[in-house]
Amino acid sequence: MPVPLPPEVVRAFMETDEAPSAHLDMLNAISFRTVGAGLRLGVFEELADGPLPVASLAERVGADPLGLRLLLDALVGFGYLVQPGGAYANSENTARWLLRSTPDSFAPVLSFWTTVLSELWGDLETSVRQGGPTGDFYAWLERRPETLADFQTMLRRLAGWLAEEVITLVPAPPAGGRLLDLGGGHAGYTAAFCQAYPELTGTVVDLPGALSQGRAVVDGAGLADRVELRPGDLLTADLGTGYDLVLLFNIVHGYDDRQVAALLDRVAAALNPGGRVVLLEPLAEVPEREPGVADAFVRAFSLNLFHTQGGRAYAFDELAKLLTAAGFGEPEERMLTRSDADHLVIATRA
């Protein structure tokens, strides 16, 4: 978490230019890397039942007592731990957000991003110089089952939070209609749509590793006879035809303009006339969005997309141009109340 500073110190760094604000960025980067190490070592889970002395904790997590003590002291300084009576304990915020057992735990998000930033961001300037990624993000992800599981858990929980509102904003598909979910391996949105519309059937296309959680979601919802999970690459797999609704949820931003155009052409070919494509995207330019955490995240996320995948966050006008070029009518933008960053873009095949 951000380095705890009294107001007068914050002013010196952030308002008066009496001190370099980059020094705070450096400390916050260390804080982020430190909490990621604590998470992977299992420190917070071991402290879930109460305080422990360093010797006991070191034995439980399999760590060197001196190294662990230094890590714990840093976590105390950053506010992730407290130290009552010489032992170490989770802070209230850590107990609320960083235990994987809590339903809306932030641990999968933190674990995913610490791995991405630790392993993939070392050559950020190279991708900026050459104008594209230095590796294959999804191949990297498929080689790391734990990171892939965190990634899919993160997306599945987002789907669980947004799906109810999304369904109310998307026009109902026809009775007996067919849904195609591209890149929605966790199957959260497909399951939600099929539960909302009992005659709807769905097909989810994604890479094999991404579909592992989708099977559990589909089976748990009793939808195995109505939802097909089909492994394949979105740009090359046979998508079939005759769909009434295509979902591209958190997908388009992973591709460059040329790839997005090719993907939308494939979507248009898969849809029935009058069928709809729905994009769920963090838009680059949203006048209604106040500067703050959501805006800062979208800017940082867009840079990460460019570096790791060659994509970026698109503005609505850019997506509208790509959609109309693929044969869709004038797109509509619909804002969500449950997320400051995510927006729907809906277009109908002419």
TIDRENKE-722812 format. One record per atom (N, C-alpha, C): x, y, z. Coordinates in steps of 0.2 Angstrom, whole numbers, padded with zeros to 4 digits, always signed. Atoms other than C-alpha are relative to their C-alpha. Example, Ala and Ser with C-alpha at 12.3 -4.5 7.8 and 13.67 -1.06 7.14 Angstrom:
+0004-0006+0000 +0062-0022+0039 +0004+0006+0000 -0004-0006-0001 +0068-0005+0036 -0004+0005+0003 
//
This chain:
+0004-0006+0000 +0000+0000+0000 +0004+0006+0000 -0004-0006+0000 +0006+0018-0002 +0004+0001+0007 -0003-0001-0006 +0019+0023+0010 -0003+0005+0005 +0003-0005-0005 +0011+0031+0026 +0004+0006+0001 -0004-0006+0000 +0016+0049+0026 -0005+0005+0004 +0004-0006-0003 +0010+0064+0037 -0001+0005-0005 +0002-0005+0005 +0001+0078+0027 +0006+0005-0002 -0005-0005+0002 +0016+0090+0028 +0006-0003-0004 -0005+0003+0005 +0028+0077+0020 -0003-0001-0007 +0004+0001+0007 +0015+0073+0006 +0001+0007-0004 +0000-0007+0004 +0015+0092+0002 +0007+0001-0002 -0007-0001+0002 +0034+0092+0001 +0001-0004-0006 -0001+0004+0005 +0034+0078-0011 -0005+0002-0006 +0005+0000+0005 +0018+0081-0021 -0002+0007-0002 +0003-0006+0001 +0014+0099-0020 +0005+0006-0001 -0005-0005+0000 +0029+0110-0017 +0006-0001-0004 -0006+0002+0004 +0042+0101-0027 +0006+0001+0004 -0006+0000-0004 +0054+0102-0012 +0003-0007+0001 -0003+0007+0000 +0057+0083-0013 -0002-0003-0007 +0002+0004+0006 +0057+0071-0028 -0006-0005+0001 +0006+0005-0001 +0040+0062-0030 +0002-0007-0002 -0003+0007+0003 +0050+0048-0039 +0002-0004+0006 -0003+0003-0006 +0057+0044-0022 -0006-0004+0003 +0006+0004-0003 +0039+0039-0016 -0002-0006-0005 +0002+0006+0005 +0036+0029-0032 +0005-0006+0001 -0005+0006-0001 +0052+0019-0028 -0002-0004+0006 +0002+0003-0006 +0046+0016-0010 -0006-0004-0001 +0006+0003+0002 +0029+0011-0017 +0001-0006-0004 -0002+0006+0004 +0037-0001-0029 +0003-0005+0004 -0002+0005-0005 +0046-0009-0015 -0005-0003+0004 +0006+0002-0004 +0030-0010-0005 -0003-0006-0004 +0003+0005+0005 +0022-0019-0020 +0003-0007+0000 -0004+0006+0000 +0036-0031-0022 +0000-0004+0006 -0001+0003-0006 +0037-0035-0004 -0007-0003+0002 +0007+0004-0001 +0018-0039-0002 -0001-0006-0004 +0001+0006+0005 +0019-0050-0017 +0004-0006+0003 -0004+0006-0003 +0033-0060-0009 -0004-0003+0006 +0004+0002-0005 +0023-0061+0007 -0006-0004-0002 +0006+0004+0002 +0008-0067-0002 +0002-0007-0003 -0002+0007+0003 +0018-0081-0012 +0003-0004+0006 -0003+0004-0005 +0027-0086+0004 -0006-0003+0005 +0005+0003-0004 +0010-0089+0013 -0001+0004+0007 +0000-0004-0007 +0013-0076+0027 -0007+0002+0002 +0006-0002-0002 -0004-0069+0027 -0005-0006+0002 +0004+0006-0002 -0013-0086+0027 +0002-0003+0007 -0003+0003-0006 -0002-0092+0041 -0002+0004+0006 +0002-0004-0005 -0007-0077+0051 -0008+0001+0001 +0008-0001+0000 -0026-0078+0048 -0003-0002+0007 +0003+0002-0006 -0029-0086+0065 +0003+0004+0006 -0002-0004-0005 -0019-0074+0075 +0008+0001+0000 -0008-0002+0000 -0001-0067+0079 +0004-0006+0001 -0005+0005-0001 +0014-0078+0078 +0007+0004+0000 -0006-0002-0001 +0032-0075+0083 +0004-0002-0007 -0004+0001+0007 +0045-0075+0068 +0002-0007+0000 -0002+0007+0000 +0052-0092+0073 -0005-0005-0002 +0005+0005+0002 +0036-0101+0072 -0003+0002-0007 +0002-0001+0007 +0031-0092+0056 +0005-0002-0005 -0005+0002+0004 +0047-0095+0048 +0000-0008-0001 +0001+0007+0001 +0045-0114+0051 -0006-0002-0004 +0007+0002+0004 +0027-0114+0044 +0001+0001-0007 -0001-0002+0007 +0032-0105+0028 +0006-0003-0003 -0006+0002+0003 +0049-0113+0026 +0005+0005-0002 -0004-0006+0002 +0059-0097+0026 +0006+0000+0006 -0006-0002-0004 +0076-0091+0034 -0003+0005+0005 +0003-0005-0005 +0071-0083+0051 +0003+0007-0001 -0002-0007+0000 +0082-0068+0048 -0003+0004-0006 +0002-0003+0006 +0077-0065+0030 -0008+0001+0001 +0008-0001-0001 +0058-0067+0035 -0001+0006+0005 +0001-0006-0005 +0060-0055+0050 +0001+0006-0004 -0001-0006+0004 +0067-0042+0038 -0006+0002-0005 +0006-0001+0004 +0052-0045+0026 -0006+0002+0004 +0006-0002-0004 +0040-0044+0040 +0000+0007+0003 -0001-0007-0002 +0047-0028+0047 -0002+0005-0006 +0002-0005+0005 +0045-0020+0030 -0007+0000-0001 +0008+0000+0001 +0027-0026+0029 -0003+0004+0005 +0003-0004-0006 +0024-0018+0046 +0001+0007-0002 -0001-0007+0002 +0032-0002+0039 -0005+0002-0005 +0004-0002+0005 +0021-0002+0024 -0008-0001+0002 +0007+0000-0002 +0005-0006+0034 -0004-0007-0001 +0003+0006+0001 +0002-0024+0029 -0001-0004+0006 +0000+0004-0006 +0006-0031+0046 +0000+0005+0006 -0001-0004-0006 +0006-0025+0064 +0004-0005+0004 -0005+0004-0004 +0017-0031+0078 -0002+0001+0007 +0002+0000-0007 +0007-0033+0094 +0005-0005+0005 -0003+0004-0005 +0018-0039+0109 +0006-0003-0003 -0006+0003+0003 +0033-0043+0098 -0002-0005-0006 +0002+0005+0005 +0023-0056+0087 -0002+0004-0006 +0002-0003+0006 +0017-0052+0069 -0007-0002-0001 +0007+0002+0002 -0001-0051+0064 -0002+0004-0006 +0002-0003+0006 -0011-0046+0049 -0004+0007+0002 +0004-0006-0001 -0018-0028+0048 -0007-0001-0002 +0007+0001+0001 -0036-0026+0047 -0001+0000-0008 +0001+0000+0008 -0035-0021+0028 +0003-0007-0003 -0003+0007+0003 -0024-0037+0025 -0005-0005+0001 +0004+0005-0002 -0036-0048+0034 -0007+0000-0004 +0006-0001+0004 -0051-0040+0024 +0002-0002-0008 +0000+0000+0007 -0043-0041+0007 +0005-0006-0003 -0006+0004+0003 -0027-0053+0005 -0001-0007+0003 +0001+0008-0001 -0034-0070+0012 -0004-0003-0005 +0003+0003+0006 -0039-0081-0002 -0007-0003+0002 +0006+0003-0002 -0053-0088+0008 -0006+0005+0000 +0005-0005+0001 -0063-0072+0007 -0003+0000-0007 +0003+0001+0007 -0076-0072-0007 +0002+0005-0005 -0002-0005+0005 -0070-0056-0015 +0008+0002+0001 -0007-0001-0002 -0051-0058-0010 +0003+0004-0006 -0004-0004+0005 -0039-0046-0019 +0006-0004-0001 -0006+0004+0000 -0026-0060-0017 +0002-0002-0007 -0001+0002+0007 -0028-0067-0035 +0003+0006-0005 -0001-0006+0003 -0027-0049-0042 +0008+0002+0001 -0007-0002-0002 -0011-0045-0032 +0005-0005-0003 -0005+0005+0002 -0003-0062-0036 +0001+0000-0008 -0001-0001+0007 -0006-0060-0055 +0004+0006-0002 -0003-0006+0002 +0000-0042-0056 +0008+0000+0002 -0007+0000-0003 +0016-0045-0045 +0004-0005-0005 -0004+0005+0005 +0021-0060-0057 +0001+0004-0007 +0000-0004+0007 +0017-0049-0073 +0006+0005+0001 -0005-0006+0000 +0027-0034-0067 +0007-0003+0002 -0006+0003-0001 +0041-0045-0060 +0004-0003-0006 -0003+0004+0006 +0044-0056-0075 +0000+0003-0007 +0001-0002+0007 +0038-0046-0090 +0002+0007-0001 -0001-0007+0001 +0041-0028-0087 +0008+0002+0000 -0007-0002+0000 +0060-0028-0086 +0003+0003-0006 -0002-0002+0007 +0061-0024-0105 -0005+0005-0002 +0006-0004+0003 +0047-0011-0106 +0003+0005-0005 -0002-0005+0005 +0058+0002-0115 +0002-0004-0007 -0001+0003+0006 +0062-0011-0128 -0006-0001-0004 +0006+0000+0004 +0044-0013-0133 -0002+0007-0002 +0001-0007+0002 +0042+0006-0133 +0004+0002-0006 -0005-0001+0006 +0057+0007-0145 -0002-0003-0006 +0001+0004+0006 +0052-0007-0157 -0008+0000-0002 +0007-0001+0002 +0033-0003-0156 -0004-0006+0000 +0004+0006-0001 +0027-0020-0150 +0003-0004+0005 -0002+0005-0006 +0028-0034-0137 +0007-0003-0002 -0006+0004+0001 +0044-0043-0134 -0001-0008+0001 +0002+0007-0001 +0035-0060-0131 -0007-0001-0001 +0007+0002+0001 +0019-0070-0132 -0003+0000+0007 +0003+0000-0007 +0009-0066-0117 -0004-0006+0002 +0005+0006-0002 -0004-0080-0118 +0004-0006+0000 -0004+0006+0000 +0010-0093-0122 +0003+0000+0007 -0003-0001-0007 +0019-0086-0106 -0005-0002+0005 +0006+0001-0005 +0002-0087-0096 -0001-0008+0000 +0001+0007+0000 -0001-0105-0102 +0005-0004+0003 -0006+0004-0003 +0016-0111-0096 +0000+0001+0008 +0001-0002-0007 +0011-0104-0078 -0007-0001+0002 +0007+0002-0002 -0004-0114-0072 -0003+0004+0006 +0003-0004-0006 -0005-0104-0055 -0001+0007-0002 +0002-0007+0002 -0004-0087-0063 -0006+0000-0005 +0005+0001+0004 -0016-0093-0076 -0007+0000+0004 +0006+0001-0005 -0028-0098-0062 -0002+0006+0003 +0001-0007-0003 -0026-0081-0054 -0003+0004-0005 +0003-0004+0005 -0030-0073-0070 -0007-0001-0002 +0007+0002+0002 -0046-0083-0074 -0004+0002+0007 +0004-0001-0006 -0051-0081-0055 -0002+0008+0000 +0001-0007+0000 -0049-0062-0057 -0006+0002-0005 +0006-0001+0005 -0060-0062-0073 -0006-0002+0002 +0007+0004-0002 -0073-0074-0066 -0003+0004+0006 +0003-0004-0006 -0075-0063-0050 -0003+0007-0003 +0003-0007+0003 -0077-0047-0061 -0006-0002-0003 +0006+0002+0003 -0090-0057-0071 -0005+0000+0005 +0005+0001-0005 -0099-0061-0055 -0003+0006+0002 +0002-0007-0003 -0099-0043-0050 -0004+0004-0005 +0003-0004+0005 -0104-0036-0067 -0006-0003-0004 +0005+0003+0005 -0115-0049-0076 -0007+0002+0001 +0007-0002-0001 -0132-0044-0068 -0001+0006-0003 +0001-0007+0004 -0130-0026-0074 +0001-0001-0007 -0001+0001+0008 -0123-0031-0091 -0006-0003-0003 +0006+0003+0003 -0138-0042-0094 -0006+0005-0001 +0005-0005+0001 -0150-0028-0091 +0001+0005-0005 -0001-0005+0005 -0141-0017-0103 +0001-0002-0007 -0001+0003+0006 -0139-0029-0117 -0007-0002-0003 +0007+0002+0002 -0155-0031-0128 -0001-0008+0000 +0001+0007+0000 -0162-0049-0126 +0000-0003-0006 +0000+0004+0007 -0158-0062-0139 -0006-0003-0001 +0007+0003+0002 -0172-0070-0148 -0001-0007+0004 +0001+0007-0003 -0180-0086-0140 +0003-0005-0004 -0003+0005+0003 -0170-0101-0144 +0006+0003-0004 -0006-0003+0003 -0155-0090-0149 +0006-0003+0002 -0006+0003-0001 -0137-0094-0149 +0005+0005+0002 -0005-0005-0002 -0123-0085-0140 +0007-0003-0001 -0007+0002+0001 -0104-0085-0144 +0004+0004+0004 -0004-0004-0004 -0092-0080-0131 +0007-0001-0001 -0007+0000+0003 -0075-0076-0138 +0005+0002+0006 -0005-0001-0005 -0061-0077-0125 -0002+0000+0007 +0003+0000-0007 -0072-0079-0110 +0001-0007+0003 -0001+0007-0002 -0064-0095-0104 -0003-0002+0007 +0003+0002-0007 -0071-0094-0086 -0007-0001-0001 +0007+0002+0002 -0088-0095-0094 -0005+0004+0005 +0004-0003-0004 -0095-0083-0081 -0006+0004-0003 +0005-0004+0004 -0104-0072-0093 -0005-0004-0004 +0005+0005+0004 -0111-0086-0104 -0005-0003+0005 +0005+0003-0005 -0118-0095-0088 -0005+0005+0002 +0005-0005-0002 -0126-0079-0083 -0005+0001-0005 +0005-0001+0006 -0134-0076-0100 -0005-0006+0000 +0004+0006+0001 -0140-0094-0101 -0005-0001+0006 +0005+0000-0005 -0148-0093-0084 -0005+0005+0000 +0006-0005+0001 -0157-0077-0088 -0004-0001-0006 +0004+0002+0005 -0163-0084-0104 +0000-0008-0001 +0000+0007-0001 -0168-0102-0102 +0000-0004-0007 +0000+0003+0007 -0169-0106-0121 +0006+0002-0004 -0006-0002+0003 -0152-0098-0125 +0005-0006+0001 -0006+0005-0001 -0137-0110-0129 +0006+0004-0002 -0006-0004+0001 -0119-0104-0129 +0006-0004-0002 -0006+0003+0002 -0102-0108-0136 +0006+0005+0003 -0006-0004-0002 -0086-0102-0127 +0006-0002-0004 -0006+0001+0003 -0070-0101-0137 +0006+0003+0003 -0006-0003-0004 -0053-0099-0128 +0005-0005+0000 -0006+0005+0000 -0036-0107-0126 -0002-0005+0005 +0002+0006-0004 -0037-0124-0117 +0001+0002+0007 -0001-0001-0007 -0029-0118-0101 -0005+0005+0003 +0005-0005-0003 -0042-0104-0099 -0006-0003+0001 +0006+0003+0000 -0056-0116-0101 -0001-0004+0006 +0000+0005-0006 -0052-0126-0085 -0005+0002+0005 +0005-0002-0004 -0062-0115-0074 -0007+0001-0003 +0007+0000+0004 -0076-0113-0087 -0004-0007+0001 +0004+0007-0001 -0080-0132-0085 -0003+0000+0007 +0003+0000-0007 -0082-0130-0066 -0006+0005+0000 +0005-0004+0000 -0093-0115-0069 -0006-0002-0003 +0006+0003+0004 -0104-0123-0082 -0003-0006+0003 +0003+0006-0003 -0106-0139-0073 -0004+0002+0007 +0003-0002-0007 -0110-0130-0056 -0006+0003-0001 +0006-0003+0002 -0123-0120-0065 -0006-0005-0003 +0004+0005+0003 -0131-0136-0072 -0001+0002-0008 +0001-0002+0007 -0128-0130-0090 +0004-0004-0005 -0005+0004+0004 -0117-0144-0097 -0003-0001-0007 +0004+0002+0006 -0131-0148-0110 -0001+0006-0004 +0001-0006+0004 -0132-0130-0116 +0006+0005-0002 -0006-0004+0001 -0115-0123-0116 +0006-0004-0002 -0006+0003+0003 -0100-0129-0127 +0006+0004+0002 -0007-0003-0001 -0082-0126-0122 +0004-0002-0005 -0004+0002+0006 -0072-0126-0137 +0007+0004+0000 -0007-0002+0000 -0053-0124-0137 +0002+0003-0007 -0003-0002+0006 -0045-0113-0150 +0002+0008+0000 -0002-0007+0000 -0037-0096-0155 -0005+0004-0003 +0005-0004+0002 -0049-0082-0158 +0001+0002-0007 -0001-0002+0007 -0041-0077-0174 +0001-0005-0005 -0001+0006+0005 -0039-0094-0182 -0005-0005+0001 +0005+0006-0001 -0052-0106-0175 -0006+0001-0004 +0007+0000+0003 -0068-0111-0184 -0005+0002+0005 +0005-0003-0005 -0081-0100-0175 -0007-0003-0002 +0007+0002+0002 -0096-0107-0185 -0004+0006-0002 +0005-0006+0002 -0111-0096-0190 -0007-0001+0003 +0007+0000-0003 -0129-0093-0185 -0001+0002+0007 +0001-0002-0007 -0126-0084-0169 -0004+0006+0000 +0005-0006-0001 -0138-0070-0162 +0004+0005+0004 -0003-0004-0005 -0126-0063-0149 +0007-0002+0001 -0007+0001-0001 -0107-0062-0148 +0003+0004+0005 -0003-0004-0006 -0098-0057-0132 +0008+0001-0002 -0008-0001+0001 -0080-0049-0134 +0001+0004+0007 +0000-0004-0007 -0078-0045-0115 +0008+0000+0002 -0007+0000-0001 -0061-0039-0111 +0005-0003-0004 -0003+0003+0005 -0054-0045-0127 +0004+0004-0005 -0002-0005+0006 -0052-0031-0140 +0007+0003+0002 -0006-0004-0003 -0039-0022-0129 +0007-0004-0001 -0006+0004+0000 -0027-0037-0131 +0003+0000-0007 -0002+0000+0007 -0025-0034-0150 +0002+0007-0003 -0001-0006+0003 -0018-0021-0161 -0006+0002-0005 +0005-0002+0004 -0029-0011-0174 -0001-0006-0005 +0001+0005+0005 -0026-0024-0188 -0003-0006+0002 +0003+0006-0003 -0030-0039-0177 -0007+0001+0002 +0007-0001-0002 -0046-0031-0170 -0004+0000-0006 +0004+0000+0006 -0052-0027-0188 -0001-0007-0003 +0001+0007+0003 -0049-0046-0193 -0004-0003+0005 +0004+0004-0005 -0057-0052-0177 -0008+0002-0001 +0007-0002+0001 -0073-0041-0180 -0003-0002-0007 +0003+0003+0006 -0074-0047-0198 -0002-0007+0001 +0002+0007-0002 -0074-0065-0191 -0007+0000+0004 +0006+0000-0004 -0088-0060-0178 -0006+0002-0005 +0005-0001+0005 -0098-0052-0192 -0002-0006-0004 +0002+0006+0004 -0097-0068-0202 -0004-0005+0004 +0003+0005-0005 -0102-0078-0187 -0007+0002+0002 +0007-0002-0003 -0118-0068-0183 -0005+0000-0006 +0006-0001+0004 -0135-0069-0191 -0001+0007-0001 +0002-0007+0001 -0141-0053-0199 -0005+0003+0005 +0004-0003-0006 -0148-0042-0185 +0003-0002+0006 -0003+0002-0006 -0137-0051-0173 +0005+0006+0003 -0004-0005-0004 -0127-0041-0160 +0007-0002+0002 -0006+0001-0004 -0109-0040-0154 +0000+0005+0006 +0000-0004-0006 -0106-0033-0137 +0007+0000+0003 -0007+0000-0003 -0089-0027-0131 +0000+0003+0007 -0001-0003-0007 -0084-0024-0113 +0007+0002+0000 -0007-0003+0000 -0069-0013-0112 +0001+0006+0005 -0002-0006-0003 -0060-0001-0102 +0002+0006-0005 -0001-0005+0005 -0061+0014-0113 +0005+0005+0002 -0006-0005-0001 -0046+0026-0115 -0003+0007+0001 +0002-0007-0001 -0056+0042-0116 -0008+0000+0002 +0007+0000-0002 -0072+0044-0105 -0001+0007+0004 +0001-0006-0003 -0077+0062-0102 -0003+0000+0007 +0004+0000-0006 -0089+0057-0088 +0004-0002+0006 -0004+0004-0006 -0075+0048-0078 +0004+0006+0003 -0004-0005-0003 -0067+0059-0065 +0007-0003+0001 -0007+0002-0002 -0048+0058-0063 +0000-0003+0007 +0000+0003-0006 -0044+0046-0050 +0003-0007-0001 -0003+0007+0000 -0040+0027-0047 -0002-0003-0007 +0002+0003+0006 -0050+0021-0062 +0004+0003-0006 -0004-0003+0006 -0042+0033-0074 +0007-0002+0000 -0007+0002-0001 -0025+0029-0067 +0001-0007-0002 +0000+0007+0002 -0028+0011-0069 +0000-0001-0008 +0001+0001+0007 -0034+0012-0087 +0006+0002-0004 -0006-0002+0003 -0018+0022-0092 +0005-0005+0001 -0005+0005-0002 -0007+0009-0083 -0001-0006-0004 +0003+0006+0003 -0017-0005-0090 +0002+0000-0008 -0002-0001+0007 -0015+0002-0108 +0007-0001-0002 -0008+0001+0002 +0004+0003-0107 +0001-0008+0001 -0001+0007-0001 +0004-0015-0100 -0002-0004-0006 +0003+0003+0006 -0007-0021-0115 +0005+0001-0006 -0004-0001+0005 +0005-0013-0127 +0006-0004+0001 -0006+0003-0001 +0020-0020-0119 +0000-0008+0000 +0001+0007-0001 +0014-0038-0116 -0004-0003-0006 +0004+0003+0005 +0002-0040-0131 -0001+0004-0006 +0001-0004+0006 +0003-0026-0143 -0006+0004-0001 +0006-0003+0000 -0014-0020-0138 +0000+0007+0003 +0000-0006-0004 -0020-0005-0129 -0008+0002+0002 +0007-0002-0001 -0036+0003-0122 -0002+0005-0005 +0002-0003+0006 -0046+0010-0136 -0005+0006+0002 +0005-0005-0002 -0057+0026-0136 -0006-0003-0004 +0006+0002+0003 -0075+0024-0141 -0001+0001-0007 +0000-0002+0007 -0073+0033-0157 +0004-0005-0005 -0005+0005+0003 -0059+0021-0162 -0004-0007-0001 +0004+0006+0001 -0070+0006-0159 -0006+0000-0004 +0006-0001+0005 -0085+0013-0168 +0002+0000-0007 -0003+0000+0006 -0074+0016-0183 +0001-0008-0003 -0002+0007+0002 -0068-0002-0183 -0006-0005-0001 +0006+0004+0000 -0085-0009-0180 -0004+0001-0007 +0003-0001+0006 -0093+0000-0194 +0003-0002-0007 -0004+0003+0006 -0079-0005-0206 -0001-0007-0001 +0001+0007+0001 -0083-0023-0202 -0008-0002-0002 +0006+0002+0002 -0101-0021-0207 -0006+0001+0005 +0005-0001-0005 -0110-0016-0191 -0003+0007+0000 +0003-0006-0001 -0122-0002-0188 +0003+0005+0005 -0003-0005-0004 -0119+0014-0178 +0000-0003+0008 +0000+0003-0006 -0113+0007-0161 -0003+0005+0006 +0003-0003-0006 -0120+0012-0144 +0005-0001+0006 -0004+0000-0006 -0110+0016-0128 -0004+0000+0006 +0004+0000-0006 -0117+0011-0111 +0004-0001+0006 -0004+0000-0006 -0109+0015-0095 -0003-0005+0006 +0002+0005-0006 -0109+0003-0080 +0000+0004+0006 -0001-0003-0006 -0113+0009-0063 +0004-0004+0005 -0004+0004-0005 -0104-0005-0054 +0008+0000-0002 -0007+0000+0002 -0087-0001-0063 +0001+0007-0003 -0002-0006+0003 -0079+0016-0066 +0004-0001-0006 -0005+0001+0006 -0067+0008-0079 -0003-0003-0006 +0003+0004+0005 -0078-0004-0089 -0006+0003-0003 +0005-0003+0003 -0090+0001-0102 -0002-0005-0006 +0002+0004+0005 -0101-0008-0115 -0001+0004-0006 +0001-0003+0007 -0101-0005-0134 -0004-0005-0003 +0004+0005+0003 -0115-0013-0143 -0001+0002-0007 +0001-0002+0007 -0117-0014-0162 -0004-0006-0003 +0004+0005+0004 -0129-0024-0174 +0002-0001-0007 -0002+0002+0006 -0124-0033-0189 -0006+0003-0005 +0005-0003+0005 -0132-0023-0204 -0003-0006-0004 
//
